[in-house]
């Protein structure tokens, strides 16, 4: 299964969903965790008085994460969490090392 991760350093899950300008895409099979792609996105948390909820940006992020079963971030607001769920992407707020965390998450998905 594919899982998207918000990470500042590529080692830890340590970035807020709204601050991410990229998501690392991992293929998780059994105990195997392999980086397969990196998707660049527009930051969700940016001031835009014309679009305060930034739903157009959220749709773009969801399109970039198409095919991912879940997205894992260090923090996420309620609005993007609900929208991602509505779009079929399971949001998780977890911190820790990417490989071990994704292995643990895969066991419950």
Buried (B, 14 or more C-beta within 10 A) or exposed (E): BBBBBBBBEEEBBBBBBBBBEBBBBBBBEEEEBEEEBEBEBBBBBEEEEEEEEBEEBBEBBBEBBEEBBBBBBBEBEEBBBEBBEEBEBBBBBEEBEBBEBBBEBBEEE
